[in-house]
Amino acid sequence: MEQARMPMGSVHHKPAGEPNFEPMIQVDMEMKAFVSAWRHCDYVSTYMARMVSQNRSDSVRHSNLFSSAFNELLEVAFRTRHADGELACKVSRHGATDRIELTFPCVPEERQFYGEAVAQAAGSGARERYLNSVSGDIAPSREVVLLELAVDYGATLRVEEVDGDAIKLVVDLPLEGQ
């Protein structure tokens, strides 16, 4: 099935007719508390992974993969370094796919960046772009993290509009089928 491409830098709403994802767990915290320590990324991702992996065919494998992917997403939010607002982490499921919805504060320039990065992760050159990015000597960027999720985890990503100065990254991870 071909996925509709959105223009660079655009933000869109949830696609019509998509499957119904059942909510599993949600953790909300103040950004000020979240960005106060790097280890919060690991704590939240490990907790969420353990909670959502219990009924998977290989719960340990699923938990490890989910925790790694989710930790990368949390680090993206952490790097914004915004102390105002709230971080919302919601996980839902439809069949073999877990959906992570990560809502966090960001300025308009960051919204544009995420729109462009998600469009590139969905594009035909994502694998080449990812391999070129990881073969360099520079530290991984937020864009590389999103490319990694698409290339290595088979994730689909999108950006949704939310009220206020925030953004929602929606990441569908088909971990059970891999």
C-alpha positions in Angstrom: 0.0 0.0 0.0 1.4 3.4 -1.0 1.5 6.0 1.8 0.4 9.5 0.9 3.3 12.0 1.1 2.9 15.3 2.9 4.7 18.4 1.8 7.9 19.2 3.6 7.3 20.9 6.9 3.6 20.3 6.9 1.7 18.9 9.8 -1.4 16.8 9.4 -4.2 15.1 11.3 -4.9 11.4 11.9 -5.7 9.7 8.6 -9.3 8.8 8.0 -10.1 5.1 8.0 -7.0 4.0 9.9 -7.4 1.0 12.2 -8.6 1.5 15.8 -5.7 1.4 18.2 -6.7 0.4 21.7 -5.2 2.5 24.5 -2.8 0.6 26.8 -0.9 3.0 29.1 -0.2 6.7 29.4 2.4 8.6 31.4 2.3 12.3 31.7 4.9 14.5 33.5 6.0 18.1 33.7 8.7 18.9 31.2 10.7 20.6 34.0 10.9 17.3 35.9 11.6 15.3 32.8 14.5 17.5 31.5 16.0 17.7 34.9 17.9 14.4 34.5 18.9 12.4 31.4 18.1 9.1 33.1 14.4 9.9 33.0 14.4 8.8 29.4 15.6 5.3 30.4 13.3 5.0 33.4 10.1 5.9 31.4 11.0 3.8 28.4 11.9 0.7 30.5 8.7 1.0 32.6 6.5 1.5 29.5 8.2 -1.4 27.7 7.7 -3.8 30.6 4.0 -2.9 30.8 3.2 -3.3 27.1 5.3 -6.4 26.4 3.7 -8.8 28.9 1.4 -10.5 26.5 3.6 -10.6 23.4 4.9 -14.0 22.1 8.5 -13.2 23.2 7.9 -10.6 25.9 11.7 -10.2 26.7 12.6 -9.5 23.1 9.6 -7.2 22.6 10.4 -5.3 25.8 14.0 -4.8 24.7 13.1 -3.6 21.2 10.3 -1.4 22.4 12.4 0.1 25.2 15.2 0.9 22.8 12.9 2.6 20.2 10.9 4.5 22.9 14.1 5.7 24.6 15.3 7.2 21.4 12.0 9.1 21.0 12.2 10.3 24.6 15.7 11.6 24.0 14.4 13.6 21.0 11.9 15.3 23.4 14.6 15.7 26.0 16.9 17.5 23.6 14.4 20.3 23.1 15.3 21.4 26.6 12.0 23.2 27.1 11.1 23.4 30.8 7.6 24.6 30.3 4.6 22.5 29.5 3.9 18.8 29.8 5.3 15.6 28.3 2.6 13.0 27.4 3.6 9.5 26.5 0.7 7.2 25.3 0.9 3.7 24.0 -1.9 2.0 22.1 -2.1 -1.3 20.2 -3.7 -2.7 17.1 -2.7 -6.3 16.4 1.1 -6.6 16.0 1.6 -2.8 16.0 2.3 -0.7 19.0 1.6 3.1 18.6 3.6 5.6 20.6 2.2 9.1 20.8 4.7 11.5 22.3 3.5 15.0 22.9 5.9 17.7 24.1 6.4 21.5 23.9 8.3 23.0 20.9 8.7 26.2 19.1 7.5 26.8 15.5 10.9 26.2 14.1 11.0 22.8 15.7 7.6 22.0 14.3 8.9 22.7 10.8 12.0 20.6 11.5 9.9 17.6 12.7 7.6 17.9 9.7 10.6 17.8 7.4 12.4 15.0 9.3 9.3 12.8 9.3 8.7 13.4 5.6 12.3 12.4 4.9 12.0 9.2 7.1 8.9 8.2 5.0 10.7 9.0 1.7 12.3 6.6 -0.7 15.8 7.8 0.2 15.4 7.2 3.9 17.7 4.1 4.0 20.5 5.8 2.1 20.2 9.0 4.2 20.2 7.0 7.4 23.3 5.0 6.4 25.2 8.2 5.4 24.2 9.8 8.7 25.4 6.9 10.9 28.7 6.4 9.0 29.9 9.9 9.9 31.8 10.9 13.1 29.1 13.3 14.3 26.8 12.5 17.2 23.3 11.3 16.3 20.9 14.1 15.6 17.1 14.1 16.1 16.7 13.5 12.4 18.9 10.3 12.5 16.8 9.0 15.4 13.7 9.3 13.3 15.4 7.7 10.3 16.6 4.9 12.5 13.0 4.1 13.7 11.8 4.0 10.1 14.7 2.0 8.7 15.7 -0.4 11.5 12.4 -0.8 13.2 10.0 -0.6 10.2 8.2 2.2 12.0 5.8 4.6 10.3 5.9 8.2 11.6 3.8 11.2 11.4 3.4 14.6 13.1 0.0 15.8 14.4 -1.1 19.2 15.4 -1.9 19.9 19.0 -3.1 22.9 20.8 -0.6 25.4 22.1 3.1 25.3 21.6 3.5 21.6 21.4 3.9 18.8 18.9 2.8 15.2 18.8 5.0 12.5 17.2 3.0 9.4 16.3 5.2 6.3 15.8 3.7 2.9 14.8 6.1 0.1 15.6 5.3 -3.3 14.1 7.7 -5.1 16.6 5.7 -8.3 17.0 5.9 -9.2 13.3 9.6 -8.7 13.0 
